[in-house]
């Protein structure tokens, strides 16, 4: 990961050793994710200081808050 860029779901997935779609499913609660996998995702999020991009989610869902 480039240190000047904010981490992405792909970076979290790479750090956790899983696919980006699994990270997305976990964050959006769109599918069940194994407890151990969820812990790996949470650890990767903390280590990378990942913060979901609100505008990107709004574009994807067509909803804003």
N, C-alpha and C positions, 0 to 999 in steps of 0.2 A: 504494500500500500504506500502511496505517495504521502509523505508527512504534511504536505501543504494542502491536501484535499481532505474533506470530511469523509469518514468511512461510509461505505454503502452496504446494502444488504449482501452484495457479492463478497465484500471484505469479511463480513460477519460469517457468512457461509464457509468461506475458505478457512478462517480461523477455527471454526467449529468442526470442520471436516464433513460438511453436509452440503446439500444443494441449496441454491438461493430460494427455490420454491418452498422448501421446508421451513426456512426462516420466515418467509412471507406468510405461510400458513400459521406458523406459531404467533407471529405478531398480530395478524388480523383475525386469529381464532376462526379460520375458515375450514380447518381440518384438525383432527386429533393428532397430537405429536407426542411421542414417547416421553416419559418423565425425564429419563436420562438425557435424551436429545435436547429437551427444553432447558435443562441445567447447562449443557454445553453452549447453547445459544445465549443464555443469560451471562455466562462467563465471558464469552466472546464480546458481547455487547458492552460489558463493563470494561474489559481490557482495551477495547477500541474507542470507548466513549461514544458509541453510536447513538445518534438521535434521529428518529424517523423524520423525514422531510414532509412537513404538513402540506405544502403546496403540491408536491408530487402525488400525495394520496388524494387530494381534492381533484386533481386532473384525472386520475385513474377512476375514481368512484363517481365523479360528476356532482359531488356534494361538498359543501364547505360549512365550516362551523363559525 
